[in-house]
Amino acid sequence: MIMFCPSPEMGFLSPGIFIPLFEANGLIQKLDRYVFRETARQIREWKDRLGVSVPVSVNVSRLDIFEPDLCEFFKALIKEYRLEPTDLLLEITESVYADEPDQMIAVIEELRAAGFKIEMDDFGSGYSSLNMLAMLPIDYLKLDIRFLQNLGDSRKKLMMIKLMLDIAKHLEVPVVAEGVETQDQYMMLRDLGCDIIQGYYFAKPLPPAEFEKDLKEANNA
C-alpha cells in the first residue's frame, strides 16, 4: 500500500519526502501505527458496508520489527476491529532481513504463529543471499522489477526472472511482481508463470472512495 500525506500548501506528498523527516524526528513508529490502525478500520468498513474482505498490505519498518510489543499490538488491533490475521498482510523490506537475522526470524515466527502472513518486499533491490532466502520464514516474495531495468538485453532479463521464479517455486513461496508498468512486462511475467502481478499497468494508487467504485463493479460483475 502506497501512502501519501496531504499538505494544505503542497497537496499530496510522496513518502520519499516526508518519511525521512519522521525517521529523523523519531516519530516514524507513531506514524506507522496510525497507518496500521487506519488500514484495519478501512478493512472493517468495507466488510460491514460491502460484505467483502479486502486484504491490505502494510509496510513494517526496521524500527517496528524491534519493538517488543509488535505482535501483541497486531493481535489487539485485529481483535478490536474484528478482523482475521490474513486481512492484514505484513510487508518487510529485503534490507531489514540483513540486520540481526536471528532476532528478525524470532519476531517473524511469532507473527506467523499468530496467523499473520509475511511478505518480503523489494526483493532484488538489496543484498539477500540465497542461503538467507532459504532459511527465512516468509509467505510471499515480492520481486522488485526495478532491479531488472539495468540488466542489459532482454535475454538476460528473462533468465534472471526465470531463475527467481524457479527458486521461489522450489521454496514453495508465491511470487508477487511489483512495479509493472507496461504490457510487455506484464506479458513476460505472465508467460513465465509469475503468481501475482501488480503495478501502474493495472492502476495507480487510489483513495479509498475511488477504489471502492472499482470494488463494487468487480463485486457485481
MDTraj code that builds the backbone (N, CA, C; nanometers):
import mdtraj as md
import numpy as np

residues = "MET ILE MET PHE CYS PRO SER PRO GLU MET GLY PHE LEU SER PRO GLY ILE PHE ILE PRO LEU PHE GLU ALA ASN GLY LEU ILE GLN LYS LEU ASP ARG TYR VAL PHE ARG GLU THR ALA ARG GLN ILE ARG GLU TRP LYS ASP ARG LEU GLY VAL SER VAL PRO VAL SER VAL ASN VAL SER ARG LEU ASP ILE PHE GLU PRO ASP LEU CYS GLU PHE PHE LYS ALA LEU ILE LYS GLU TYR ARG LEU GLU PRO THR ASP LEU LEU LEU GLU ILE THR GLU SER VAL TYR ALA ASP GLU PRO ASP GLN MET ILE ALA VAL ILE GLU GLU LEU ARG ALA ALA GLY PHE LYS ILE GLU MET ASP ASP PHE GLY SER GLY TYR SER SER LEU ASN MET LEU ALA MET LEU PRO ILE ASP TYR LEU LYS LEU ASP ILE ARG PHE LEU GLN ASN LEU GLY ASP SER ARG LYS LYS LEU MET MET ILE LYS LEU MET LEU ASP ILE ALA LYS HIS LEU GLU VAL PRO VAL VAL ALA GLU GLY VAL GLU THR GLN ASP GLN TYR MET MET LEU ARG ASP LEU GLY CYS ASP ILE ILE GLN GLY TYR TYR PHE ALA LYS PRO LEU PRO PRO ALA GLU PHE GLU LYS ASP LEU LYS GLU ALA ASN ASN ALA".split()
xyz = np.array([
    [0.0856, -0.1188, 0.0000],
    [0.0000, 0.0000, 0.0000],
    [0.0890, 0.1236, 0.0000],
    [0.0649, 0.2166, -0.0924],
    [0.1417, 0.3397, -0.1005],
    [0.0642, 0.4489, -0.0293],
    [0.1322, 0.5207, 0.0590],
    [0.0637, 0.6220, 0.1385],
    [0.1146, 0.7598, 0.0997],
    [0.0259, 0.8564, 0.0933],
    [0.0621, 0.9944, 0.0676],
    [0.0103, 1.0808, 0.1815],
    [0.0847, 1.1805, 0.2153],
    [0.0488, 1.2681, 0.3267],
    [-0.0005, 1.4014, 0.2712],
    [-0.1267, 1.4373, 0.2931],
    [-0.1776, 1.5617, 0.2368],
    [-0.1195, 1.6841, 0.3073],
    [-0.0847, 1.7844, 0.2272],
    [-0.0353, 1.9107, 0.2797],
    [-0.1223, 2.0229, 0.2252],
    [-0.1747, 2.1126, 0.3098],
    [-0.2590, 2.2222, 0.2606],
    [-0.1882, 2.3089, 0.1569],
    [-0.0560, 2.3262, 0.1720],
    [0.0181, 2.4118, 0.0795],
    [0.0659, 2.3373, -0.0444],
    [0.1082, 2.2122, -0.0280],
    [0.1749, 2.1399, -0.1366],
    [0.0914, 2.0262, -0.1939],
    [-0.0273, 2.0003, -0.1372],
    [-0.1075, 1.8891, -0.1854],
    [-0.0534, 1.7570, -0.1337],
    [-0.0666, 1.6513, -0.2141],
    [-0.0196, 1.5197, -0.1717],
    [0.1312, 1.5081, -0.1932],
    [0.1974, 1.4510, -0.0949],
    [0.3425, 1.4374, -0.0993],
    [0.3830, 1.2915, -0.1113],
    [0.4913, 1.2682, -0.1829],
    [0.5460, 1.1332, -0.1934],
    [0.6036, 1.0909, -0.0592],
    [0.5911, 0.9617, -0.0217],
    [0.6517, 0.9142, 0.1032],
    [0.8017, 0.9420, 0.1102],
    [0.8670, 0.9453, -0.0076],
    [1.0105, 0.9732, -0.0082],
    [1.0457, 1.1108, 0.0448],
    [0.9455, 1.1994, 0.0498],
    [0.9691, 1.3351, 0.1004],
    [0.9489, 1.3439, 0.2507],
    [0.8360, 1.2882, 0.2992],
    [0.8052, 1.3112, 0.4409],
    [0.8508, 1.2001, 0.5347],
    [0.8688, 1.0764, 0.4841],
    [0.9101, 0.9688, 0.5737],
    [1.0481, 0.9934, 0.6354],
    [1.1492, 1.0384, 0.5573],
    [1.2787, 1.0672, 0.6206],
    [1.2689, 1.1679, 0.7352],
    [1.1756, 1.2633, 0.7242],
    [1.1565, 1.3612, 0.8313],
    [1.1066, 1.2923, 0.9583],
    [1.0091, 1.2019, 0.9438],
    [0.9583, 1.1291, 1.0601],
    [1.0640, 1.0362, 1.1186],
    [1.1477, 0.9798, 1.0330],
    [1.2560, 0.8946, 1.0833],
    [1.3566, 0.9776, 1.1624],
    [1.3839, 1.0984, 1.1146],
    [1.4825, 1.1842, 1.1810],
    [1.4324, 1.2375, 1.3148],
    [1.3005, 1.2659, 1.3242],
    [1.2497, 1.3227, 1.4497],
    [1.1965, 1.2171, 1.5464],
    [1.2099, 1.0883, 1.5085],
    [1.1728, 0.9809, 1.5992],
    [1.0247, 0.9499, 1.6058],
    [0.9468, 1.0036, 1.5119],
    [0.8018, 0.9825, 1.5154],
    [0.7537, 0.8767, 1.4165],
    [0.8462, 0.8099, 1.3490],
    [0.8063, 0.7171, 1.2440],
    [0.7214, 0.6020, 1.2981],
    [0.7509, 0.5546, 1.4195],
    [0.6731, 0.4426, 1.4728],
    [0.5295, 0.4841, 1.5046],
    [0.5123, 0.6078, 1.5534],
    [0.3764, 0.6567, 1.5774],
    [0.3003, 0.6687, 1.4454],
    [0.3692, 0.7144, 1.3421],
    [0.3061, 0.7237, 1.2107],
    [0.2690, 0.5857, 1.1598],
    [0.3607, 0.4895, 1.1729],
    [0.3333, 0.3532, 1.1269],
    [0.2099, 0.2958, 1.1963],
    [0.2017, 0.3133, 1.3271],
    [0.0886, 0.2541, 1.3997],
    [-0.0427, 0.3242, 1.3658],
    [-0.0340, 0.4519, 1.3339],
    [-0.1530, 0.5220, 1.2848],
    [-0.1988, 0.4606, 1.1527],
    [-0.1034, 0.4316, 1.0633],
    [-0.1360, 0.3704, 0.9344],
    [-0.1941, 0.2309, 0.9542],
    [-0.1343, 0.1523, 1.0435],
    [-0.1868, 0.0178, 1.0709],
    [-0.3323, 0.0248, 1.1173],
    [-0.3593, 0.1191, 1.2070],
    [-0.4945, 0.1309, 1.2629],
    [-0.5940, 0.1788, 1.1577],
    [-0.5545, 0.2762, 1.0771],
    [-0.6437, 0.3260, 0.9727],
    [-0.6722, 0.2179, 0.8689],
    [-0.5717, 0.1361, 0.8405],
    [-0.5913, 0.0266, 0.7460],
    [-0.6921, -0.0742, 0.8005],
    [-0.6764, -0.1106, 0.9256],
    [-0.7699, -0.2041, 0.9884],
    [-0.9117, -0.1461, 0.9903],
    [-0.9228, -0.0177, 1.0192],
    [-1.0551, 0.0464, 1.0209],
    [-1.1194, 0.0416, 0.8829],
    [-1.0388, 0.0670, 0.7774],
    [-1.0932, 0.0663, 0.6419],
    [-1.1375, -0.0741, 0.5996],
    [-1.0588, -0.1752, 0.6332],
    [-1.0964, -0.3124, 0.6005],
    [-1.2285, -0.3490, 0.6681],
    [-1.2409, -0.3102, 0.7960],
    [-1.3645, -0.3377, 0.8697],
    [-1.4831, -0.2665, 0.8061],
    [-1.4623, -0.1428, 0.7610],
    [-1.5704, -0.0665, 0.6988],
    [-1.6186, -0.1343, 0.5714],
    [-1.5253, -0.1808, 0.4884],
    [-1.5646, -0.2498, 0.3659],
    [-1.6384, -0.3799, 0.3970],
    [-1.5950, -0.4506, 0.4992],
    [-1.6648, -0.5734, 0.5389],
    [-1.8095, -0.5424, 0.5782],
    [-1.8264, -0.4372, 0.6573],
    [-1.9599, -0.4042, 0.7082],
    [-2.0518, -0.3505, 0.5994],
    [-2.0020, -0.2606, 0.5159],
    [-2.0886, -0.1942, 0.4181],
    [-2.1046, -0.2719, 0.2892],
    [-1.9969, -0.3390, 0.2450],
    [-1.9990, -0.4051, 0.1148],
    [-2.0031, -0.5568, 0.1247],
    [-1.9765, -0.6079, 0.2439],
    [-1.9788, -0.7529, 0.2614],
    [-1.8641, -0.8248, 0.1941],
    [-1.7514, -0.7555, 0.1735],
    [-1.6348, -0.8176, 0.1102],
    [-1.5123, -0.7994, 0.1988],
    [-1.4204, -0.8930, 0.1867],
    [-1.2948, -0.8845, 0.2607],
    [-1.1840, -0.8475, 0.1634],
    [-1.1164, -0.7378, 0.1898],
    [-1.0081, -0.6903, 0.1035],
    [-0.8785, -0.6886, 0.1837],
    [-0.7960, -0.7926, 0.1718],
    [-0.6673, -0.7910, 0.2434],
    [-0.5808, -0.6752, 0.1941],
    [-0.5134, -0.6093, 0.2871],
    [-0.4299, -0.4948, 0.2534],
    [-0.2907, -0.5163, 0.3131],
    [-0.1885, -0.4847, 0.2332],
    [-0.0507, -0.4956, 0.2812],
    [-0.0077, -0.3650, 0.3460],
    [0.0633, -0.3771, 0.4579],
    [0.1195, -0.2602, 0.5254],
    [0.2693, -0.2818, 0.5431],
    [0.3453, -0.1755, 0.5313],
    [0.4904, -0.1832, 0.5466],
    [0.5295, -0.1789, 0.6931],
    [0.6078, -0.2761, 0.7358],
    [0.6589, -0.2825, 0.8723],
    [0.8075, -0.2465, 0.8668],
    [0.8446, -0.1382, 0.9325],
    [0.9817, -0.0876, 0.9212],
    [1.0780, -0.1612, 1.0140],
    [1.2048, -0.1329, 0.9958],
    [1.3093, -0.1902, 1.0810],
    [1.2843, -0.1552, 1.2277],
    [1.2454, -0.0318, 1.2537],
    [1.2201, 0.0101, 1.3916],
    [1.0991, -0.0613, 1.4497],
    [0.9970, -0.0821, 1.3680],
    [0.8785, -0.1531, 1.4147],
    [0.9129, -0.2950, 1.4574],
    [0.9940, -0.3626, 1.3764],
    [1.0263, -0.5026, 1.3997],
    [1.0866, -0.5249, 1.5378],
    [1.1656, -0.4306, 1.5826],
    [1.2357, -0.4496, 1.7093],
    [1.1613, -0.3910, 1.8292],
    [1.0354, -0.3532, 1.8077],
    [0.9507, -0.3140, 1.9196],
    [0.9031, -0.4407, 1.9914],
    [0.9262, -0.4548, 2.1218],
    [0.8935, -0.5802, 2.1904],
    [0.7448, -0.6151, 2.1910],
    [0.6574, -0.5163, 2.1721],
    [0.5136, -0.5443, 2.1763],
    [0.4509, -0.5534, 2.0378],
    [0.5319, -0.5686, 1.9337],
    [0.4779, -0.5630, 1.7973],
    [0.3699, -0.6673, 1.7743],
    [0.3973, -0.7912, 1.8078],
    [0.2992, -0.8975, 1.7838],
    [0.1724, -0.8744, 1.8660],
    [0.1879, -0.8357, 1.9913],
    [0.0716, -0.8100, 2.0758],
    [-0.0103, -0.6932, 2.0216],
    [0.0584, -0.5937, 1.9659],
    [-0.0118, -0.4794, 1.9065],
    [-0.1007, -0.5256, 1.7913],
    [-0.0451, -0.6049, 1.6999],
    [-0.1236, -0.6510, 1.5856],
    [-0.2371, -0.7437, 1.6283],
    [-0.2122, -0.8277, 1.7269],
    [-0.3171, -0.9174, 1.7753],
    [-0.4314, -0.8372, 1.8364],
    [-0.3973, -0.7331, 1.9131],
    [-0.5002, -0.6487, 1.9733],
    [-0.5749, -0.5699, 1.8662],
    [-0.5040, -0.5293, 1.7611],
    [-0.5648, -0.4497, 1.6546],
    [-0.6706, -0.5297, 1.5797],
    [-0.6388, -0.6522, 1.5415],
    [-0.7377, -0.7305, 1.4677],
    [-0.8543, -0.7721, 1.5575],
    [-0.8283, -0.7869, 1.6867],
    [-0.9376, -0.8173, 1.7791],
    [-1.0315, -0.6974, 1.7918],
    [-0.9719, -0.5780, 1.8003],
    [-1.0521, -0.4558, 1.8137],
    [-1.1439, -0.4355, 1.6932],
    [-1.0920, -0.4628, 1.5738],
    [-1.1702, -0.4389, 1.4519],
    [-1.2362, -0.5653, 1.3971],
    [-1.2303, -0.6738, 1.4752],
    [-1.2963, -0.7996, 1.4404],
    [-1.2522, -0.8487, 1.3015],
    [-1.1205, -0.8544, 1.2836],
    [-1.0621, -0.8993, 1.1583],
    [-0.9940, -1.0342, 1.1768],
    [-0.9568, -1.0940, 1.0638],
    [-0.8725, -1.2121, 1.0648],
    [-0.7276, -1.1685, 1.0447],
    [-0.6310, -1.2419, 1.0980],
    [-0.4905, -1.2051, 1.0751],
    [-0.4562, -1.1950, 0.9265],
    [-0.5217, -1.2752, 0.8432],
    [-0.4931, -1.2729, 0.6998],
    [-0.5495, -1.1496, 0.6296],
    [-0.6265, -1.0677, 0.6997],
    [-0.6756, -0.9428, 0.6410],
    [-0.5647, -0.8382, 0.6327],
    [-0.4637, -0.8527, 0.7154],
    [-0.3564, -0.7540, 0.7240],
    [-0.2251, -0.8233, 0.6886],
    [-0.1744, -0.7969, 0.5692],
    [-0.0504, -0.8582, 0.5236],
    [0.0670, -0.7687, 0.5627],
    [0.1705, -0.8289, 0.6191],
    [0.2817, -0.7517, 0.6740],
    [0.4013, -0.7572, 0.5792],
    [0.4361, -0.6427, 0.5226],
    [0.5484, -0.6323, 0.4301],
    [0.6740, -0.5891, 0.5047],
    [0.7802, -0.6657, 0.4878],
    [0.9089, -0.6316, 0.5485],
    [1.0106, -0.6241, 0.4363],
    [1.0742, -0.5092, 0.4201],
    [1.1637, -0.4904, 0.3069],
    [1.2871, -0.5783, 0.3181],
    [1.3398, -0.6173, 0.2030],
    [1.4502, -0.7130, 0.1979],
    [1.5689, -0.6695, 0.2838],
    [1.6023, -0.5406, 0.2816],
    [1.7218, -0.4940, 0.3528],
    [1.7130, -0.5159, 0.5029],
    [1.5912, -0.5194, 0.5583],
    [1.5746, -0.5377, 0.7025],
    [1.6215, -0.6758, 0.7455],
    [1.6089, -0.7739, 0.6559],
    [1.6437, -0.9109, 0.6911],
    [1.7925, -0.9278, 0.7202],
    [1.8749, -0.8357, 0.6702],
    [2.0193, -0.8461, 0.6927],
    [2.0594, -0.7993, 0.8318],
    [1.9707, -0.7280, 0.9005],
    [2.0008, -0.6748, 1.0338],
    [1.9515, -0.7724, 1.1403],
    [2.0427, -0.8169, 1.2252],
    [2.0068, -0.9061, 1.3358],
    [1.9153, -1.0189, 1.2878],
    [1.9630, -1.1035, 1.1962],
    [1.8735, -1.2054, 1.1375],
    [1.8116, -1.2994, 1.2396],
    [1.8840, -1.3359, 1.3453],
    [1.8270, -1.4273, 1.4437],
    [1.7067, -1.3659, 1.5143],
    [1.7215, -1.2383, 1.5558],
    [1.6097, -1.1708, 1.6211],
    [1.4958, -1.1481, 1.5228],
    [1.5314, -1.1151, 1.3984],
    [1.4309, -1.0945, 1.2953],
    [1.3477, -1.2207, 1.2757],
    [1.4134, -1.3335, 1.2645],
    [1.3424, -1.4594, 1.2426],
    [1.2513, -1.4909, 1.3605],
    [1.2976, -1.4640, 1.4824],
    [1.2166, -1.4907, 1.6009],
    [1.0886, -1.4070, 1.5996],
    [1.1008, -1.2786, 1.5621],
    [0.9835, -1.1908, 1.5566],
    [0.8863, -1.2374, 1.4487],
    [0.9399, -1.2721, 1.3318],
    [0.8544, -1.3150, 1.2210],
    [0.7843, -1.4460, 1.2538],
    [0.8556, -1.5371, 1.3166],
    [0.7926, -1.6635, 1.3541],
    [0.6799, -1.6417, 1.4550],
    [0.6982, -1.5453, 1.5446],
    [0.5918, -1.5133, 1.6401],
    [0.4695, -1.4579, 1.5681],
    [0.4914, -1.3697, 1.4703],
    [0.3807, -1.3129, 1.3941],
    [0.3095, -1.4199, 1.3120],
    [0.3863, -1.5084, 1.2500],
    [0.3257, -1.6143, 1.1704],
    [0.2479, -1.7126, 1.2577],
    [0.3005, -1.7379, 1.3767],
    [0.2298, -1.8279, 1.4688],
    [0.0954, -1.7691, 1.5093],
    [0.0859, -1.6350, 1.5069],
    [-0.0403, -1.5681, 1.5400],
    [-0.1339, -1.5612, 1.4194],
    [-0.0881, -1.6127, 1.3043],
    [-0.1743, -1.6193, 1.1863],
    [-0.1481, -1.5155, 1.0799],
    [-0.0507, -1.4259, 1.1023],
    [-0.0226, -1.3207, 1.0044],
    [0.0638, -1.3744, 0.8906],
    [0.0413, -1.3208, 0.7703],
    [0.1208, -1.3564, 0.6538],
    [0.2305, -1.2519, 0.6333],
    [0.3508, -1.3005, 0.6036],
    [0.4669, -1.2128, 0.5904],
    [0.5117, -1.2069, 0.4449],
    [0.5305, -1.0851, 0.3941],
    [0.5789, -1.0640, 0.2581],
    [0.7187, -1.0033, 0.2635],
    [0.8150, -1.0641, 0.1927],
    [0.9447, -0.9991, 0.1774],
    [0.9318, -0.8992, 0.0632],
    [0.9420, -0.7718, 0.0947],
    [0.9200, -0.6651, -0.0015],
    [1.0511, -0.6261, -0.0702],
    [1.0390, -0.5769, -0.1942],
    [1.1529, -0.5220, -0.2692],
    [1.2648, -0.6220, -0.2905],
    [1.2312, -0.7509, -0.3044],
    [1.3382, -0.8474, -0.3249],
    [1.4089, -0.8184, -0.4569],
    [1.5424, -0.8178, -0.4511],
    [1.6227, -0.7857, -0.5686],
    [1.6817, -0.6474, -0.5616],
    [1.6332, -0.5647, -0.4671],
    [1.6883, -0.4298, -0.4530],
    [1.7980, -0.4250, -0.3474],
    [1.8106, -0.5313, -0.2682],
    [1.9120, -0.5349, -0.1627],
    [2.0157, -0.6414, -0.1896],
    [2.0614, -0.7062, -0.0818],
    [2.1740, -0.7962, -0.0966],
    [2.1506, -0.9292, -0.0253],
    [2.0278, -0.9778, -0.0259],
    [1.9991, -1.1042, 0.0398],
    [2.0701, -1.2187, -0.0318],
    [2.1328, -1.3055, 0.0444],
    [2.1932, -1.4238, -0.0146],
    [2.0855, -1.5299, -0.0338],
    [2.1105, -1.6248, -0.1256],
    [2.0148, -1.7317, -0.1468],
    [2.0030, -1.8189, -0.0236],
    [2.1119, -1.8309, 0.0518],
    [2.1083, -1.9083, 0.1750],
    [2.0126, -1.8444, 0.2756],
    [2.0169, -1.7103, 0.2859],
    [1.9278, -1.6390, 0.3767],
    [1.7827, -1.6557, 0.3320],
    [1.7615, -1.6498, 0.2005],
    [1.6262, -1.6638, 0.1486],
    [1.5691, -1.8000, 0.1841],
    [1.6529, -1.9016, 0.1785],
    [1.6072, -2.0376, 0.2057],
    [1.5682, -2.0580, 0.3514],
    [1.6309, -1.9831, 0.4429],
    [1.6045, -2.0077, 0.5848],
    [1.5010, -1.9130, 0.6442],
    [1.4626, -1.8085, 0.5694],
    [1.3709, -1.7106, 0.6258],
    [1.2267, -1.7603, 0.6227],
    [1.1522, -1.7386, 0.7298],
    [1.0103, -1.7760, 0.7326],
    [0.9253, -1.6679, 0.6665],
    [0.8949, -1.6833, 0.5389],
    [0.8123, -1.5857, 0.4666],
    [0.7006, -1.6594, 0.3935],
    [0.5946, -1.5837, 0.3606],
    [0.4794, -1.6412, 0.2920],
    [0.4675, -1.5947, 0.1474],
    [0.5225, -1.4761, 0.1169],
    [0.5214, -1.4223, -0.0188],
    [0.6548, -1.3538, -0.0460],
    [0.6990, -1.3630, -0.1712],
    [0.8207, -1.2950, -0.2145],
    [0.7807, -1.1887, -0.3152],
    [0.8050, -1.0623, -0.2833],
    [0.7682, -0.9529, -0.3718],
    [0.8916, -0.9119, -0.4519],
    [0.8892, -0.9408, -0.5802],
    [1.0022, -0.9160, -0.6689],
    [0.9996, -0.7717, -0.7157],
    [1.1072, -0.6992, -0.6869],
    [1.1179, -0.5597, -0.7288],
    [1.1658, -0.5569, -0.8727],
    [1.0745, -0.5299, -0.9656],
    [1.1093, -0.5357, -1.1066],
    [1.2086, -0.4267, -1.1465],
    [1.2261, -0.3245, -1.0625],
    [1.3200, -0.2176, -1.0970],
    [1.4623, -0.2680, -1.1090],
    [1.4962, -0.3739, -1.0349],
    [1.6328, -0.4221, -1.0413],
    [1.6636, -0.4877, -1.1756],
    [1.5601, -0.5137, -1.2564],
    [1.5801, -0.5733, -1.3880],
    [1.6052, -0.4690, -1.4961],
    [1.5766, -0.3445, -1.4671],
    [1.5766, -0.2433, -1.5719],
    [1.7156, -0.2103, -1.6252],
    [1.8194, -0.2416, -1.5492],
    [1.9548, -0.2100, -1.5930],
    [2.0379, -0.3344, -1.6211],
    [1.9726, -0.4437, -1.6511],
    [2.0451, -0.5688, -1.6720],
    [2.0918, -0.5886, -1.8156],
    [2.0557, -0.4986, -1.9041],
    [2.1028, -0.5134, -2.0404],
    [1.9985, -0.5741, -2.1317],
    [2.0386, -0.6783, -2.2066],
    [1.9490, -0.7317, -2.3095],
    [1.8330, -0.8088, -2.2485],
    [1.7291, -0.8280, -2.3311],
    [1.6066, -0.8923, -2.2855],
    [1.6309, -1.0373, -2.2444],
    [1.7236, -1.1039, -2.3112],
    [1.7509, -1.2433, -2.2778],
    [1.8020, -1.2552, -2.1348],
    [1.8889, -1.1637, -2.0950],
    [1.9414, -1.1667, -1.9584],
    [1.8293, -1.1403, -1.8583],
    [1.7396, -1.0489, -1.8893],
    [1.6271, -1.0204, -1.8012],
    [1.5403, -1.1432, -1.7824],
    [1.5107, -1.2091, -1.8936],
    [1.4282, -1.3288, -1.8862],
    [1.4932, -1.4365, -1.8004],
    [1.6237, -1.4538, -1.8162],
    [1.6952, -1.5558, -1.7398],
    [1.6918, -1.5243, -1.5909],
    [1.7109, -1.3972, -1.5561],
    [1.7118, -1.3579, -1.4150],
    [1.5742, -1.3775, -1.3517],
    [1.4705, -1.3364, -1.4221],
    [1.3353, -1.3515, -1.3680],
    [1.3002, -1.4989, -1.3535],
    [1.3324, -1.5765, -1.4563],
    [1.3018, -1.7194, -1.4515],
    [1.3753, -1.7868, -1.3354],
    [1.4990, -1.7458, -1.3129],
    [1.5760, -1.8013, -1.2018],
    [1.5075, -1.7736, -1.0690],
    [1.4630, -1.6480, -1.0479],
    [1.3974, -1.6119, -0.9230],
    [1.2658, -1.6878, -0.9064],
    [1.1903, -1.7019, -1.0151],
    [1.0641, -1.7745, -1.0073],
    [1.0871, -1.9224, -0.9774],
    [1.1918, -1.9793, -1.0355],
    [1.2230, -2.1200, -1.0099],
    [1.2640, -2.1417, -0.8644],
    [1.3454, -2.0496, -0.8111],
    [1.3874, -2.0601, -0.6713],
    [1.2660, -2.0533, -0.5792],
    [1.1787, -1.9563, -0.6053],
    [1.0590, -1.9406, -0.5216],
    [0.9691, -2.0631, -0.5318],
    [0.9596, -2.1209, -0.6500],
    [0.8769, -2.2396, -0.6674],
    [0.9299, -2.3557, -0.5839],
    [1.0613, -2.3740, -0.5842],
    [1.1211, -2.4815, -0.5052],
    [1.1026, -2.4573, -0.3550],
    [1.1006, -2.3292, -0.3158],
    [1.0793, -2.2945, -0.1751],
    [0.9306, -2.2935, -0.1395],
    [0.8458, -2.3127, -0.2400],
    [0.7000, -2.3122, -0.2220],
    [0.6505, -2.1792, -0.1668],
    [0.7062, -2.0711, -0.2242],
    [0.6676, -1.9353, -0.1854],
    [0.6130, -1.8630, -0.3088],
    [0.4873, -1.8172, -0.3078],
    [0.4334, -1.7422, -0.4219],
    [0.5114, -1.6136, -0.4452],
    [0.5222, -1.5746, -0.5724],
    [0.5936, -1.4528, -0.6096],
    [0.4944, -1.3457, -0.6543],
    [0.5142, -1.2254, -0.6012],
    [0.4371, -1.1079, -0.6435],
    [0.5341, -1.0149, -0.7157],
    [0.5123, -0.9888, -0.8434],
    [0.5943, -0.8932, -0.9176],
    [0.5311, -0.7561, -0.9037],
    [0.6062, -0.6615, -0.8491],
    [0.5510, -0.5278, -0.8283],
    [0.6221, -0.4270, -0.9175],
    [0.5555, -0.3166, -0.9417],
    [0.6146, -0.2116, -1.0233],
    [0.5997, -0.2348, -1.1722],
    [0.5055, -0.3193, -1.2127],
    [0.4854, -0.3489, -1.3549],
    [0.4106, -0.2323, -1.4196],
    [0.4699, -0.1755, -1.5242],
    [0.4136, -0.0555, -1.5835],
    [0.3730, -0.0720, -1.7292],
    [0.4232, -0.1738, -1.7979],
    [0.3956, -0.1872, -1.9408],
    [0.3342, -0.3230, -1.9721],
    [0.2705, -0.3297, -2.0889],
    [0.2114, -0.4561, -2.1326],
    [0.3201, -0.5602, -2.1575],
    [0.4343, -0.5169, -2.2113],
    [0.5436, -0.6112, -2.2363],
    [0.5903, -0.6769, -2.1063],
    [0.6044, -0.5970, -1.9998],
    [0.6440, -0.6528, -1.8705],
    [0.5392, -0.7508, -1.8199],
    [0.4144, -0.7118, -1.8327],
    [0.3054, -0.7984, -1.7870],
    [0.3044, -0.9311, -1.8626],
    [0.3142, -0.9250, -1.9954],
    [0.3098, -1.0459, -2.0764],
    [0.4276, -1.1367, -2.0461],
    [0.5447, -1.0776, -2.0271],
    [0.6633, -1.1563, -1.9973],
    [0.6468, -1.2311, -1.8651],
    [0.6020, -1.1607, -1.7625],
    [0.5847, -1.2224, -1.6309],
    [0.4738, -1.3272, -1.6327],
    [0.3669, -1.2982, -1.7044],
    [0.2576, -1.3945, -1.7134],
    [0.3045, -1.5228, -1.7815],
    [0.3775, -1.5071, -1.8918],
    [0.4242, -1.6239, -1.9663],
    [0.5247, -1.7064, -1.8868],
    [0.5986, -1.6405, -1.7963],
    [0.6957, -1.7118, -1.7135],
    [0.6309, -1.7778, -1.5919],
    [0.5011, -1.7518, -1.5722],
    [0.4300, -1.8178, -1.4633],
    [0.4339, -1.7464, -1.3307],
    [0.4539, -1.6137, -1.3327],
    [0.4539, -1.5378, -1.2068],
    [0.3157, -1.5474, -1.1428],
    [0.3119, -1.5671, -1.0108],
    [0.1858, -1.5925, -0.9415],
    [0.0934, -1.4714, -0.9392],
    [0.1478, -1.3543, -0.9022],
    [0.0670, -1.2324, -0.8890],
    [0.1455, -1.1173, -0.9507],
    [0.0769, -1.0315, -1.0261],
    [0.1416, -0.9180, -1.0927],
    [0.0667, -0.7910, -1.0550],
    [0.1417, -0.6892, -1.0142],
    [0.0766, -0.5640, -0.9754],
    [0.1596, -0.4455, -1.0234],
    [0.0968, -0.3295, -1.0309],
    [0.1693, -0.2100, -1.0712],
    [0.0808, -0.1113, -1.1449],
    [0.1422, -0.0046, -1.1926],
    [0.0682, 0.1019, -1.2608],
    [0.0031, 0.0539, -1.3904],
    [0.0478, -0.0592, -1.4436],
    [-0.0149, -0.1136, -1.5650],
    [-0.1634, -0.1381, -1.5409],
    [-0.1979, -0.1747, -1.4193],
    [-0.3371, -0.2020, -1.3837],
    [-0.4058, -0.0779, -1.3277],
    [-0.3393, -0.0086, -1.2368],
    [-0.3986, 0.1118, -1.1770],
    [-0.2948, 0.1820, -1.0918],
    [-0.3074, 0.3118, -1.0837],
    [-0.2247, 0.3886, -0.9910],
    [-0.2895, 0.3838, -0.8524],
    [-0.2148, 0.4222, -0.7475],
    [-0.2746, 0.4246, -0.6136],
    [-0.3994, 0.5121, -0.6115],
    [-0.5034, 0.4614, -0.5452],
    [-0.6311, 0.5310, -0.5428],
    [-0.6742, 0.5614, -0.4001],
    [-0.7415, 0.6745, -0.3767],
    [-0.8051, 0.6980, -0.2471],
    [-0.9123, 0.5923, -0.2236],
    [-0.9467, 0.5631, -0.0986],
    [-1.0460, 0.4587, -0.0698],
    [-1.1773, 0.4741, -0.1460],
    [-1.2275, 0.5979, -0.1589],
    [-1.3566, 0.6182, -0.2245],
    [-1.3517, 0.5762, -0.3716],
    [-1.2419, 0.6080, -0.4407],
    [-1.2296, 0.5702, -0.5812],
    [-1.2079, 0.4205, -0.5957],
    [-1.1268, 0.3631, -0.5068],
    [-1.1048, 0.2186, -0.5110],
    [-1.2357, 0.1451, -0.4855],
    [-1.3174, 0.2013, -0.4005],
    [-1.4449, 0.1372, -0.3666],
    [-1.5349, 0.1249, -0.4885],
    [-1.5297, 0.2226, -0.5794],
    [-1.6106, 0.2154, -0.7013],
    [-1.5712, 0.0922, -0.7823],
    [-1.4398, 0.0714, -0.7979],
    [-1.3932, -0.0459, -0.8715],
    [-1.4307, -0.1739, -0.7975],
    [-1.4247, -0.1681, -0.6663],
    [-1.4574, -0.2852, -0.5842],
    [-1.6034, -0.3248, -0.6036],
    [-1.6921, -0.2250, -0.6057],
    [-1.8351, -0.2527, -0.6254],
    [-1.8606, -0.3113, -0.7636],
    [-1.7917, -0.2555, -0.8650],
    [-1.8109, -0.3055, -1.0006],
    [-1.7649, -0.4499, -1.0115],
    [-1.6490, -0.4807, -0.9516],
    [-1.5972, -0.6173, -0.9565],
    [-1.6875, -0.7133, -0.8801],
    [-1.7453, -0.6647, -0.7699],
    [-1.8300, -0.7495, -0.6869],
    [-1.9636, -0.7793, -0.7550],
    [-2.0063, -0.6863, -0.8436],
    [-2.1344, -0.7040, -0.9123],
    [-2.1196, -0.7700, -1.0497],
    [-1.9937, -0.7913, -1.0903],
    [-1.9694, -0.8483, -1.2240],
    [-2.0117, -0.9947, -1.2293],
])
top = md.Topology()
chain = top.add_chain()
for i, resn in enumerate(residues, 1):
    res = top.add_residue(resn, chain, resSeq=i)
    for name in ("N", "CA", "C"):
        top.add_atom(name, md.element.get_by_symbol(name[0]), res)
traj = md.Trajectory(xyz[None], top)
